[in-house]
């Protein structure tokens, strides 16, 4: 079980669907087509899952940083927007 | 970098948690434990870290086998008749494993436990500046030392991820000498393995992107090493960029490289990747507020990171990636942890640097390039080793000793290519550390016939 430490300090279980939704929302917001947004979101979730690997507990800041770093190479605008969102991993 | 605002906990599991059990971490852990502190050390791989398990120790053991083999092959020159000499490479590897076991790494955990140090297994990840998670458990500590070392850099070469290439960790475990070996990288690691496999009969090609081998050292060292490799039948490609690699159906590999704007192809059996190392910084350092760059974790002269209670030592700091520097930094961190009001600072003016080829290469202090970049006036004294008696009695005449001083003759740097250069460099290391003049060394009697006489002669060039 992977745990995420949120900004306020509480801990919740890592939910990749939540991450997917955040990335997808950022991609759609910068007018990426739906299909591309889906592909990018899946790819970023895979990248983050690989990064988490054997780590048991990471912070929401970690997820935000790693996801936006990876998204940056595909869509800078979406990466920037995702990074600025408040309610994300 | 995220701003970190966390409350310092009131209760801690340990006074000190060291992340990484190599030279950078092990020394400080023992120092703190022997001073009565509660200490834990975190290791996600083998206890003892890189040097005894995968780095210095196994490579030097393998190179010793190569030296013995080369010496036997030259026996006839010294009036010794030997029969056919065969290499049993699986036995060479067994010898390497024995040398690794002799270091005691297998009992490494026990040596920590005897000092009351808890060994925690797993990956460490900072949650806050005082809390890490290791293997699913949170650990609170007053101080941390990060000594996580480095990993191999994989350059952007087309097809590299589809080809089964060797790193130094694979190279030490081989039971067969490859017929054709392509080494990517002309630094210490690439050259030592190039020399090893060349000695045992591989057809070795070394490709280096920089304009010469051993780019951090003065020009003549890289030039001479290149000439030595070439004289033994290896191909050395400098200023060369490997652009793509691919598997062939017969198990061989094709390497495509670009030199002087022209693309070339080479078919080889194995590829050794030795293109540099990068600091292991994937530790949630952002959550602790620890500043790092691409080079490594930023530390001050006291080995403290940007967060005062977190120290970093060894290769992860990106400075002089040697075992001896790591243990030196670890001692500095140990002192400064225990005596915050009486801190000592690290001094890198006399750190010896060795490459274990045949002959050995060693250097210390400033290079001519560094001094000229800083506009410092300097003097150079240099002699070929062929000038000294030992060269005659050993039938070894390839090499030199060079010393660099300021205009008053105070030693600033030195470089040596010679048999036993790794031993000879320490006289000059001490000289630089103690700010001795070249004349102090040239006026010191050196035994005849030793290789160190070349050090005295090089210094006398300055005195004269």
Interface residues (C-beta under 8 A of the other chain):
Chain A: X5 X51 X53 X54 X55 X56 X57 X58 X59 X61 X62 X65
Chain B: X2 X122 X123 X125 X127 X133 X135 X136 X138 X282 X284 X286 X287
